[in-house]
Every structure is written in structure tokens, then in C-alpha cells.
Amino acid sequence: MQGNSVEPATLKAEVFCHSTEDPEIVRALFLRIFREGAEITEEKLFGHYKNPILKFSYRTDNKKEIVGLIKNLSGLPVEIEGNKRAFFRLSKSALLEGRFEEPDLSEDQAVNIEASFGVFSGGDVSEYLRGIMEGPK
């Protein structure tokens, strides 16, 4: 545990590709977030009007990779649930331009990222994330 009372456990991410989007472009922008060679799963879904939708997903329990990804997300808002999970959203359109930004209110298309943590003896996920995202003082 390296002296911390919080440890990263898993990170899951997903993005949806609608029929009006090029799946190869959406897959490529999703891969920009992760390490080279990351294994992305693909699931075929159908929308309300039976339109085809692809869901790209990624999952890792590699602690070093999770910390690196969280560092890349610094500056983005984070929602913490129950001192065990953190949720981030990235703009798909900004990723196309190589930027990590939160989606604006008009953009419902986002990359959703959920990180979960092991919390021990009074650890605080907010403080842990702040330490990662702000770096050493």
C-alpha cells in the first residue's frame, strides 16, 4: 500500500459511436487516452429507433497506469461517489483535436471514465486525487 490509505483498484472507460460517426475515428480517439497496445472491447447495441450504436470499452487494474491516466485528467472536474469511485467525462470533439477537456453543456457525446479505489483506515479519495492531479508541492 506504500503508506497511503487509498489505492487505485480499477479504471473503466467507455464511449459510444453512433451511426452518424466513423467507428475507426471514434476508436482511434478513444485509444489516445490509453497506453499503446491497449485492448479495447467493442459491443454492438441498438438505439431507441433501432439505429446501430457501437460501444467501445477499456478496463485496467494496473495501478501505475491508473495513476498516469488520472494525472492526464488533471484540470477536469471529478465527481466522487461514496469515497470509493471517481467519475470523469472527456469531450469527444476535443479529443479529436488532441485535447483533454470536459464536454460543454451542448455536447452529450463524451468519453466516460470511472476509477474505483481501495480505501483503508480513514483514507480520503478527494485528497488522494488532489495529490495526483496537482503533483508534489
C-alpha positions in Angstrom: 0.0 0.0 0.0 3.1 2.3 0.1 2.0 4.2 3.1 -1.2 5.6 1.5 -4.6 4.8 2.9 -6.1 5.0 -0.7 -5.0 2.8 -3.6 -6.3 2.7 -7.2 -8.2 -0.5 -7.9 -9.7 -0.4 -11.4 -10.4 2.1 -14.2 -13.1 1.6 -16.7 -13.8 3.8 -19.7 -16.4 3.8 -22.4 -17.5 5.8 -25.4 -20.4 5.4 -27.8 -20.2 5.6 -31.5 -23.4 6.5 -33.3 -24.4 5.6 -36.8 -23.5 9.1 -38.0 -19.9 8.7 -36.8 -17.0 6.9 -38.3 -16.2 3.9 -35.9 -12.5 4.0 -36.8 -12.2 7.7 -35.9 -14.0 7.2 -32.6 -11.9 4.1 -31.8 -8.7 6.0 -32.6 -9.6 9.0 -30.4 -10.5 6.6 -27.6 -7.1 4.9 -27.9 -5.4 8.3 -27.5 -6.3 8.2 -23.8 -4.6 4.8 -23.1 -1.2 3.2 -23.3 -0.1 1.9 -26.7 -1.4 -1.5 -27.4 -4.4 -1.1 -25.0 -7.1 -3.7 -25.7 -10.4 -2.1 -26.5 -13.6 -4.2 -26.5 -16.4 -3.4 -28.9 -20.1 -4.1 -28.3 -22.9 -3.7 -30.9 -26.0 -2.0 -29.5 -29.2 -0.5 -30.9 -30.7 2.9 -30.2 -34.3 3.9 -29.4 -35.2 3.8 -33.1 -33.1 0.6 -33.7 -30.2 2.6 -35.1 -26.8 0.8 -34.7 -24.5 2.0 -31.9 -21.0 0.7 -31.1 -19.8 0.9 -27.5 -16.0 0.9 -27.1 -14.8 0.0 -23.6 -11.5 -0.3 -21.8 -10.7 -1.7 -18.3 -7.4 -1.9 -16.3 -6.4 -2.8 -12.8 -2.8 -1.7 -13.4 -2.2 0.8 -10.6 0.7 2.7 -12.3 -1.4 3.1 -15.5 -4.4 4.3 -13.5 -2.3 6.9 -11.7 -0.9 8.1 -15.1 -4.3 8.4 -16.6 -5.6 10.4 -13.6 -2.6 12.7 -14.0 -3.6 13.3 -17.6 -7.1 14.2 -16.4 -5.9 17.0 -14.1 -7.9 20.1 -14.6 -11.1 18.3 -15.4 -14.0 18.2 -12.9 -14.3 15.0 -11.0 -17.4 13.6 -9.3 -16.6 11.4 -6.3 -19.2 8.8 -5.1 -19.1 7.3 -1.7 -15.3 7.9 -1.1 -14.7 4.9 -3.4 -15.3 5.9 -7.0 -14.4 8.9 -9.2 -16.1 9.8 -12.5 -14.6 11.9 -15.2 -16.0 13.0 -18.6 -14.0 13.9 -21.7 -15.2 15.7 -24.7 -15.1 13.6 -27.9 -14.7 16.6 -30.1 -11.7 18.0 -28.1 -10.1 14.5 -28.2 -10.3 14.7 -32.0 -8.0 17.7 -31.7 -5.7 16.1 -29.1 -7.0 18.0 -26.1 -8.3 16.6 -22.8 -11.3 18.8 -21.9 -14.7 18.4 -20.3 -17.7 18.4 -22.6 -19.7 21.6 -22.8 -23.4 21.5 -21.9 -24.5 21.1 -25.5 -22.2 18.1 -26.1 -23.8 14.9 -24.8 -21.2 12.8 -26.6 -18.4 12.1 -24.1 -15.9 9.6 -23.0 -17.0 8.4 -19.6 -14.2 7.3 -17.2 -14.8 5.6 -13.8 -11.9 4.9 -11.4 -12.5 2.9 -8.2 -10.3 2.8 -5.2 -9.5 0.7 -2.2 -9.8 2.9 0.9 -8.2 1.9 4.2 -8.2 3.4 7.7 -9.8 6.7 7.1 -8.4 7.4 3.6 -9.9 10.2 1.5 -10.2 9.7 -2.2 -10.6 13.5 -2.8 -7.2 14.2 -1.1 -5.6 11.3 -2.9 -6.8 12.6 -6.3 -5.8 16.1 -5.5 -2.3 14.8 -4.7 -2.1 13.0 -8.0 -3.6 15.8 -10.1 -1.7 18.7 -8.5 1.5 16.8 -8.1 4.1 17.4 -5.4 4.2 20.8 -3.8 
